[in-house]
Amino acid sequence: MSKQLLHLVFGGRLVDPQTVDFQNTDELDIVGIFPSYDEAYAAWRGAAQKTVDDAHMRYFIVHLHRMLDPHMNKKKEEATA
């Protein structure tokens, strides 16, 4: 069984579409937490598609597993060096 890699999908209205500053963090849309990137991507795509005509609305995928184990990427880099 492969290691569980958690991903958070969320979005909200941006102050400016060129930045990642949200207008109101109390109104962020938390789509969910997913056990694989493929599932997170499908959820992100669905949420983003609903707001495709609103340039100020943007959704993101956050790799929670990288935050939970910040040494994971360093271990991978060392293994390939």
Phi and psi in degrees as GROMACS dihedral restraints (atoms count N, CA, C in turn):
[ dihedral_restraints ]
;  ai    aj    ak    al  type     phi  dphi    fc
    3     4     5     6     1   -78.9    20    10
    4     5     6     7     1   159.7    20    10
    6     7     8     9     1   -67.0    20    10
    7     8     9    10     1   138.5    20    10
    9    10    11    12     1   -71.8    20    10
   10    11    12    13     1   127.5    20    10
   12    13    14    15     1  -119.7    20    10
   13    14    15    16     1   100.8    20    10
   15    16    17    18     1   -79.8    20    10
   16    17    18    19     1   141.8    20    10
   18    19    20    21     1  -134.3    20    10
   19    20    21    22     1   134.0    20    10
   21    22    23    24     1  -101.9    20    10
   22    23    24    25     1   133.7    20    10
   24    25    26    27     1  -115.9    20    10
   25    26    27    28     1   124.1    20    10
   27    28    29    30     1  -150.9    20    10
   28    29    30    31     1   166.0    20    10
   30    31    32    33     1  -160.8    20    10
   31    32    33    34     1   175.5    20    10
   33    34    35    36     1  -178.3    20    10
   34    35    36    37     1   176.7    20    10
   36    37    38    39     1   -83.4    20    10
   37    38    39    40     1   126.5    20    10
   39    40    41    42     1   -90.1    20    10
   40    41    42    43     1   150.6    20    10
   42    43    44    45     1   -63.2    20    10
   43    44    45    46     1   -44.7    20    10
   45    46    47    48     1  -140.7    20    10
   46    47    48    49     1   130.0    20    10
   48    49    50    51     1   -59.8    20    10
   49    50    51    52     1   -14.9    20    10
   51    52    53    54     1   -87.2    20    10
   52    53    54    55     1    -2.3    20    10
   54    55    56    57     1  -124.5    20    10
   55    56    57    58     1  -179.6    20    10
   57    58    59    60     1  -119.7    20    10
   58    59    60    61     1    33.1    20    10
   60    61    62    63     1   -93.8    20    10
   61    62    63    64     1   121.6    20    10
   63    64    65    66     1   -84.3    20    10
   64    65    66    67     1   143.3    20    10
   66    67    68    69     1   -64.0    20    10
   67    68    69    70     1   -43.7    20    10
   69    70    71    72     1  -148.5    20    10
   70    71    72    73     1   106.6    20    10
   72    73    74    75     1   -68.6    20    10
   73    74    75    76     1   -18.7    20    10
   75    76    77    78     1   -69.3    20    10
   76    77    78    79     1   -17.2    20    10
   78    79    80    81     1  -107.9    20    10
   79    80    81    82     1    18.2    20    10
   81    82    83    84     1   -62.8    20    10
   82    83    84    85     1   141.4    20    10
   84    85    86    87     1   -96.2    20    10
   85    86    87    88     1   105.9    20    10
   87    88    89    90     1   -88.4    20    10
   88    89    90    91     1   105.1    20    10
   90    91    92    93     1   -72.3    20    10
   91    92    93    94     1   -44.7    20    10
   93    94    95    96     1   156.5    20    10
   94    95    96    97     1   178.9    20    10
   96    97    98    99     1  -114.9    20    10
   97    98    99   100     1   132.8    20    10
   99   100   101   102     1  -126.4    20    10
  100   101   102   103     1   146.1    20    10
  102   103   104   105     1   -82.2    20    10
  103   104   105   106     1    -0.9    20    10
  105   106   107   108     1  -150.3    20    10
  106   107   108   109     1   156.8    20    10
  108   109   110   111     1   -64.6    20    10
  109   110   111   112     1   -38.8    20    10
  111   112   113   114     1   -59.7    20    10
  112   113   114   115     1   -43.1    20    10
  114   115   116   117     1   -68.3    20    10
  115   116   117   118     1   -39.5    20    10
  117   118   119   120     1   -64.5    20    10
  118   119   120   121     1   -40.8    20    10
  120   121   122   123     1   -63.7    20    10
  121   122   123   124     1   -42.0    20    10
  123   124   125   126     1   -62.8    20    10
  124   125   126   127     1   -41.2    20    10
  126   127   128   129     1   -68.0    20    10
  127   128   129   130     1   -42.0    20    10
  129   130   131   132     1   -60.6    20    10
  130   131   132   133     1   -46.2    20    10
  132   133   134   135     1   -61.3    20    10
  133   134   135   136     1   -42.8    20    10
  135   136   137   138     1   -63.1    20    10
  136   137   138   139     1   -44.2    20    10
  138   139   140   141     1   -67.8    20    10
  139   140   141   142     1   -43.6    20    10
  141   142   143   144     1   -65.2    20    10
  142   143   144   145     1   -37.3    20    10
  144   145   146   147     1   -62.4    20    10
  145   146   147   148     1   -34.2    20    10
  147   148   149   150     1   -66.2    20    10
  148   149   150   151     1   -23.4    20    10
  150   151   152   153     1  -118.4    20    10
  151   152   153   154     1    23.4    20    10
  153   154   155   156     1   -58.4    20    10
  154   155   156   157     1   -27.9    20    10
  156   157   158   159     1   -87.5    20    10
  157   158   159   160     1    -1.0    20    10
  159   160   161   162     1  -109.9    20    10
  160   161   162   163     1   101.9    20    10
  162   163   164   165     1   -64.4    20    10
  163   164   165   166     1   -21.3    20    10
  165   166   167   168     1   -88.2    20    10
  166   167   168   169     1    -8.8    20    10
  168   169   170   171     1   -96.3    20    10
  169   170   171   172     1   129.7    20    10
  171   172   173   174     1  -144.4    20    10
  172   173   174   175     1   142.3    20    10
  174   175   176   177     1  -115.3    20    10
  175   176   177   178     1   151.9    20    10
  177   178   179   180     1  -134.2    20    10
  178   179   180   181     1   155.0    20    10
  180   181   182   183     1  -113.8    20    10
  181   182   183   184     1   123.4    20    10
  183   184   185   186     1  -108.8    20    10
  184   185   186   187     1   129.2    20    10
  186   187   188   189     1   -82.6    20    10
  187   188   189   190     1    87.7    20    10
  189   190   191   192     1   -61.5    20    10
  190   191   192   193     1   -33.5    20    10
  192   193   194   195     1   -60.9    20    10
  193   194   195   196     1   -28.9    20    10
  195   196   197   198     1   -73.2    20    10
  196   197   198   199     1   -30.2    20    10
  198   199   200   201     1   -79.1    20    10
  199   200   201   202     1   -35.1    20    10
  201   202   203   204     1   -72.3    20    10
  202   203   204   205     1   -32.1    20    10
  204   205   206   207     1  -134.0    20    10
  205   206   207   208     1    78.0    20    10
  207   208   209   210     1   -64.6    20    10
  208   209   210   211     1   -16.9    20    10
  210   211   212   213     1   -83.2    20    10
  211   212   213   214     1    -9.7    20    10
  213   214   215   216     1   -58.3    20    10
  214   215   216   217     1   -47.2    20    10
  216   217   218   219     1   -64.9    20    10
  217   218   219   220     1   -37.7    20    10
  219   220   221   222     1   -65.0    20    10
  220   221   222   223     1   -40.7    20    10
  222   223   224   225     1   -62.4    20    10
  223   224   225   226     1   -41.0    20    10
  225   226   227   228     1   -63.6    20    10
  226   227   228   229     1   -43.8    20    10
  228   229   230   231     1   -62.5    20    10
  229   230   231   232     1   -41.6    20    10
  231   232   233   234     1   -66.9    20    10
  232   233   234   235     1   -36.5    20    10
  234   235   236   237     1   -68.2    20    10
  235   236   237   238     1   -29.5    20    10
  237   238   239   240     1   -93.0    20    10
  238   239   240   241     1    -7.7    20    10
